[in-house]
Amino acid sequence: MPIASTDIPYRLTGGAANTDPNASLGGAMSTVAGGLIADGVLNNLWDNVDGDESAAGDVEYRCIAITNEDATRTLEAVRTWFNALSNSGDVTYAIGLAPQGKNGTPETLTDESTAPTGVTFTSPTDKASGLDLTNLAPGDFFALFVRRTVTAGASALDNNTYQLRTQGGSPE
C-alpha cells in the first residue's frame, strides 16, 4: 500500500506552534494542525503584494518543511518541483533546499526580505529536474526555502497561483 498524500504534508516553520504563514521564515517546524499548508487556499503561504511592492519590485522568502508522517513506511527517492508555475508574467517562484539537510533546523531569517545563506534557488518543472530530498523515513522532514520575485511595475492580478509537487516511492 503506498503512502497517502495526506501523510506527506507541507508544514510551516517559525516554531512548533506557528500557524502564521508570514512567520514561516525558518527555525523549528510547526507541529500543530494549524501549521499545515492547506492546498488550494489563497494566501496559504504568501501575503498580498501591495501597491508599493508592485511598483518597486519585491523579493520575499518563506521556509517550509516537507515531512513523512506515515507511521511505518519510508518515502524513497523523494523529489520536489513546480507542477505549475505562476500565472503572472510579473511574478516568479523558485525553491532551494536548506543546507542543514534532512531533519536539520533551517536558519531563521531576520525578515521576509532576507535571503537565506547557502541556498541555491531553481525553478524545476518536472520530477527529473526536481530537488532531491533523498529518502524520508517515518518522522523525517526536509526544509525548503521558497522565493517569490515580483518585477518592478508589476500589473495587478487576483489569485496568482503556483503548484509545488513532491513525489517518491514506498516499499510494499
N, C-alpha and C positions, 0 to 999 in steps of 0.2 A: 504494500500500500504506500503510495507516495506521500510526502509531507504536504499537508494542506497549505494553501497560500496564506491562510489566516495565521499559520504558525511561523510565518516569515515577515513579521511586520516591520515597518519603518517607525522608529521612535525618535522623539525629540532628545536633545541633550540639554545641558544647562542645570542639571541637578536631578536627584532621584524623584523629586516631587514636581518637577516642572511640567506645566500644561500650556505654557505660553510660547507659541512659535517664534515670537520676536526675541525671546531669551534663549533660543536654541543656538547658542554660539560656542558650543564645545563643553568640555568638562564631563561630569558624570552623566550617564544615560538615564533618562526618565524611566521609572519602573511602574508608574501609576497608569491606570486605564486612560486617563485624560492626556497622557504623554504619547499616545499613539497618533500617527499622522493618518487621518481619515482620507480614503481615496475618493476623488471626485468632489471634494468640498473646496469651495472658493476660499482663498486666504488660509489654507491649511498649513502653509509654511512661510508665506511672504505677506508683508503689509502692502497696502496700496501705494503706488507711485504717485506722489503729489506733483503739483504743477512746477515747483522749483526744481525737484529732482528730474523731471521730464525735460525741462528747459536746459539745465546744465549738464545732464547726463549723470549716471549714478552706477556705482558698483557696490553690491552688497553680498554678504556671505551668511550661510547657515550651516550648521553641523547636525547631521542626523546619524542614527545608528541602524544598521540592518542586522536583525537578530534571528537566531534559530530558536524558536520557543517550543519545538516538538520535544516531547519528554524523552524519546528514546532513539531517534534516528538522526544521523549526520547528514547534512546537506553538502553534497560533494561538488567540487569544481564550480563553485559559485561565481557568477559574473553579473555585473550590473551595467546598464546602459540606458540611453534615452530611446524609448519606444516611439515617442512622438516629441518633436521639438516645438518651440514657441510658435504660436500662430501670429506673431508680430514680427515684421522685419526690423523693428526698433529694439527688440529685447532678445538677448541670447542667454543661454544657460550652459554651464559647464560643471563637471564633477571631478573630484580628486580624492584619493584615499588619504586618510590621516596617517602620517608617518609613524605613529605609535603602534600601528599594526593591530592584528586580531586581539581583541579583549583589552587593548590599551586605551587609557583615558586620553582623549584628544585635548590639545591645548584649548584653553578658554580665551576667546577673542575679547579684546577690550570693548569693542562695539561692532555693529554690523558692517561697518566700512573698513575694518581692519582685516587685511589678508592673513590667512594662516601661514605659518612658517613651514617651508619644506614641502608644500603641496603642489603637485603638477596637475593642472586642470586640462581636461579634454572634453570633447562632446561626442563620444561614441554613439553610433546609431544602430548597432546590431550586436548580437552576442559575441561574435568572433572578435570584434574590436573593443568589447566592453572591458571594464576594470575587473581584475582577478582578485576575488576575495578568498581564495583557496577553499578549504573545507571548513564548514561551521558545524561543530558538534553541538548537541543539545546545550543551550545556555550561552553559546558563543555569540559574539557580535563583532562587527567591524564598523568603525566610524567613517563617515564620508562627508566631505565638505561640498556644498553646492554654491555656485557663484551665479548671481543674476547681474547682467550688464544691460543698462538702459542707455541708448545712444542719446547724445545731446540733441534737443529739438524733437524728441520722440512724439509721435502722434498719440492722442488719447485712444485707449482701447479697453472696452469692458471684457472681462473674463479671459485674460491672457492665460493660456494653459501650456503645459508640457507633461510628459508622462515618463516616469522613471520605472524601469523594469529590472527585476532581479530574478535569476533563474539558476538552478543547479539540479543535480540528480540525487536520488536517495536509494540506498540498497533496499531490496525487497525483504 
